[in-house]
């Protein structure tokens, strides 16, 4: 029986090529993930924390999908319900500020865990605010396409917020 062995130099060359191609592909995925995280960070800075809805279109695809935590799905970057929800939030908590506690990205998906703080001035979820300081958690999940948000999901700690406003 004849066995063929690959010379040591050839084995080394194969390993080097495999490592190179793997790291190149991995590096591209890592680069994309980092770019996506930077874009989401900028969105929070420029639109959400600056309360600047005029800049929202710079971060969303024209046909993006917004999945609300109550199961509704809406499409369109100029979606009036998504903008109305943000306007409502900026009105109810005029100084609302989001801090990104954790951000993870893999390929076209970005997961963000935030803490929102501010002084609630008007009614929230049917409860009078009475100038109460609030702090609540919110999670967002984004799918990006061509450097812009194509889909957004969100989960708000509504119970924690309501408890702070006085409803047990």
N, C-alpha and C positions, 0 to 999 in steps of 0.2 A: 504494500500500500504506500502510495506516494503522498506526502504532505508538503504543502507549500507554506513557507513562512514569509511574512513581509519583513524586509530588512528594517533595522531599527530606524534608519534615516527616513524611510518611507512612512513608518508608523508615526514618527514625530511630525512629519509634514501633514499627514491626514489629521492628526489631533489639532495642529495649529490652524488648519483650514476650517475644521469644525468649530473650534472656539471663535475664530474670526467671524464666520457667518452667523453663529448664534449670537455673539455679542453685538454684531451690527444690527441684526433684527431686533434684539432686545433693546439696544440703544435707541433705535427709532421709536419703538413703542414707549420707552421711558421719556424720550424727548416730547412725543405727542402728549403723554399724560401730564408732563410738567407744563407744557403750553396750555393745556386745558385747565389745569389748576390756576395758572396765572390769569387766564381769561375770566374765570369765575370770581377770583379775588377782585379783579378790576370791576366786574359787574357790581359786586357788593359795595365797593368804594364809590364808584361813579354814579350808580343809579339808586341803590337802596339806601346807603348811609347819607348820600347827598340829597335824597328825596327828589331826584331829577328824572322824571319819567320821559322827558324829551329825549334822553340818551338811550332809552331802553331798546330802541330799534337797532342800535349799533351792536347789540349783544345777542339778538334773537333772529333765527331764520324767519323769513316771511310767512311760512306755513307751520310754525311751531305748534306743538301740542302741550297744553297745560292740564295736568291731572290734579284735581283738588283732593283734599283729604276726605271729602264727603262722597267721593266716587264720581264726580262729574268730570267730563273731559271736554275741553274747548280747544278750538284751533284758530290760528291767525296771530301774527305778531302785533297787530293793532287791536287785539281782542279787548273789547270794552269791559268784560267782566274781570279780567286779570288786572287791567289798569284801574278799574273801579275799586277792586279789593285793595290794591296798593294805596290809592288815594284815601280810602276809608281808614287804613292803618295809619297813614301819615297825619290824618286829621284827628284820630282818636288818641294817638301817642305822637304828638308833633316832634318830639326829640328822640324818637325810636332810633336805636343804634344796634347794629348786629356785629357781634364779634365772632369770627370764625374760630371755633375751638379745635376742630379737626377737619381736614380735607384729604380725601383719598381719591386717586384717579387710576383707572385702568382703561387703556385704549380710549374709546369715545365716551366713557361714563365717568362722572365725577359725583362723589358723595360728600356732603357738607353737613357738619353738626355745628349749630350756632347757638349763641345765647343772645337774646334780644333784651334790651333794657330801655327804660324811659319813664316819663311821667304821664300816666293815663289821664286825659282831660275830659273825654266824652265817653258815652256809652260803648261798652264792649260786650258782645254776646248777650244783649238784653240787660246788662247790669250797669248801674251808674258807676262811673269811675271815681268821681270825687277827688281828683288830684292825688291819685295814689301812685307811688313808685312801683313799677312792675319789672319782673325779671322772669323770662320764660325761655324754654328750649324750643328749637325748631330744627328739623332736618329737611334737607333738600337733596334731591337726586336729579342730575342733569345728564342728558345724552346730547353730545355735540356733533355737529356735522359741518365740515368746512370752517371750523373755528368759531361757530356760533351755536347757541342753544337751539336744539331741534325739539327737545322734550323736557318737561319739568314735572317732577312729583314733589309733594311736600307733606310734612306731618308736623302739626303744631301741638305743643303741650297745652291744649285748651283747658283741661281740668286744672292744671297748675295755675294758669292765668286767672281762671274764674275764682279759684280759692283765694287768690290774692285780692281780688276785687270784692270779696265778702261772701260769696256763695259757698257753702260747705257741701 
